[in-house]
Amino acid sequence: MNPENDIAAAYDAFPKDVRNVLLELRRLILTTAIDTKEVSAVTEALKWGQPSYLTKTGTTIRLGRDKASGRPAIFVHCQTSLVGEFRDMFPGVFDFQGNRAVILKDDVGSVIKPLQLCISAALTYHQR
């Protein structure tokens, strides 16, 4: 099996509107990783059937949908403090699911800066 084909198939399984947002988030994760000097190499893989982005300097970021709303979401390890930090930093900007997910309310373009900060914090989590 080709991991790249598996990842592409995982994206293809999402409804088109969600897939387009998740692909935008993928691009944002990869460009944020490049622009953040503290981030080690990022590996793209599937975890729990979701496109995931792993790095030694941070916690895994997974992309998927919130089960309740169906909206695009960014998932991080629930035992990190990240979602609580994001909730404090960006009240009203995102919805949240416990300690594990940031759920988008708007299109990616309208929340680029907050998303970049969230992504950078996740990708450097182990360095803080």
C-alpha positions as CSV (number, residue, x, y, z in Angstrom):
1,M,0.0,0.0,0.0
2,N,1.1,3.5,-0.7
3,P,0.7,5.8,2.3
4,E,0.2,8.9,0.0
5,N,-2.7,7.1,-1.7
6,D,-4.2,6.2,1.7
7,I,-4.0,9.9,2.8
8,A,-5.5,11.1,-0.4
9,A,-8.3,8.5,0.0
10,A,-9.0,9.8,3.6
11,Y,-9.4,13.3,2.3
12,D,-11.6,12.1,-0.6
13,A,-13.9,10.4,1.9
14,F,-15.0,13.8,3.3
15,P,-17.8,15.7,1.7
16,K,-16.4,18.2,-0.8
17,D,-17.0,21.4,1.3
18,V,-15.3,19.8,4.3
19,R,-12.5,18.3,2.2
20,N,-11.7,21.7,0.7
21,V,-11.4,23.3,4.2
22,L,-9.3,20.4,5.5
23,L,-7.0,20.7,2.5
24,E,-6.6,24.4,3.3
25,L,-5.7,23.4,6.8
26,R,-3.2,20.9,5.5
27,R,-1.5,23.6,3.5
28,L,-1.5,25.9,6.6
29,I,0.0,23.2,8.8
30,L,2.8,22.5,6.3
31,T,3.6,26.2,5.6
32,T,3.4,27.0,9.4
33,A,5.9,24.2,10.0
34,I,8.3,25.6,7.4
35,D,7.9,29.1,8.8
36,T,8.5,28.1,12.4
37,K,12.2,27.5,12.9
38,E,11.6,25.4,16.1
39,V,9.6,22.8,14.3
40,S,11.3,19.6,13.4
41,A,10.4,17.7,10.2
42,V,6.7,17.0,9.8
43,T,5.5,13.6,8.7
44,E,2.1,13.1,7.2
45,A,0.3,9.9,8.1
46,L,-3.0,8.4,9.0
47,K,-4.0,8.0,12.6
48,W,-7.4,6.7,13.5
49,G,-8.2,7.0,9.8
50,Q,-7.6,10.8,9.8
51,P,-4.9,12.8,8.1
52,S,-2.3,13.5,10.8
53,Y,0.8,15.6,11.1
54,L,3.6,14.4,13.4
55,T,6.7,16.1,14.6
56,K,9.2,15.4,17.4
57,T,9.0,19.0,18.6
58,G,5.2,18.9,19.1
59,T,2.1,16.9,19.5
60,T,0.3,15.2,16.6
61,I,-2.3,17.3,14.8
62,R,-5.2,15.4,13.2
63,L,-7.7,16.8,10.7
64,G,-11.3,15.7,10.6
65,R,-14.9,16.6,11.3
66,D,-16.7,17.3,14.6
67,K,-19.2,14.5,15.0
68,A,-21.9,16.7,16.4
69,S,-21.8,19.5,13.9
70,G,-20.1,18.0,10.9
71,R,-17.8,21.0,10.7
72,P,-14.1,20.8,10.0
73,A,-11.9,20.3,13.1
74,I,-8.3,20.2,14.3
75,F,-7.7,17.5,16.8
76,V,-4.8,17.4,19.3
77,H,-3.9,14.9,22.1
78,C,-6.5,15.4,24.8
79,Q,-3.9,15.2,27.6
80,T,-2.2,18.4,26.4
81,S,-3.2,21.8,27.6
82,L,-3.5,23.2,24.1
83,V,-7.3,23.3,23.6
84,G,-7.7,25.1,27.0
85,E,-5.0,27.6,25.9
86,F,-6.8,28.1,22.6
87,R,-10.1,28.5,24.3
88,D,-8.6,31.3,26.5
89,M,-6.8,33.0,23.6
90,F,-9.7,32.9,21.1
91,P,-13.0,33.0,22.8
92,G,-15.8,33.2,20.2
93,V,-13.4,32.6,17.3
94,F,-13.7,28.8,17.4
95,D,-15.9,26.2,19.0
96,F,-14.2,23.6,21.1
97,Q,-14.8,20.0,22.0
98,G,-13.4,19.2,25.4
99,N,-9.7,19.1,25.5
100,R,-9.3,17.6,22.1
101,A,-10.6,19.7,19.2
102,V,-10.8,23.2,17.7
103,I,-13.9,23.4,15.5
104,L,-14.0,25.9,12.8
105,K,-16.9,28.3,12.7
106,D,-15.8,30.3,9.7
107,D,-13.8,29.8,6.6
108,V,-10.0,29.4,7.0
109,G,-9.2,32.7,5.4
110,S,-11.0,34.7,8.0
111,V,-9.1,33.1,10.9
112,I,-5.6,32.6,9.4
113,K,-3.7,34.3,12.2
114,P,-5.4,32.4,15.1
115,L,-5.0,29.1,13.2
116,Q,-1.3,29.7,12.6
117,L,-0.8,30.4,16.3
118,C,-2.7,27.2,17.3
119,I,-0.8,25.1,14.7
120,S,2.5,26.6,15.8
121,A,1.8,25.9,19.4
122,A,0.9,22.3,18.7
123,L,3.9,21.7,16.5
124,T,6.2,23.1,19.2
125,Y,4.3,21.8,22.3
126,H,7.2,19.5,23.5
127,Q,9.6,22.4,23.5
128,R,7.7,24.5,25.9
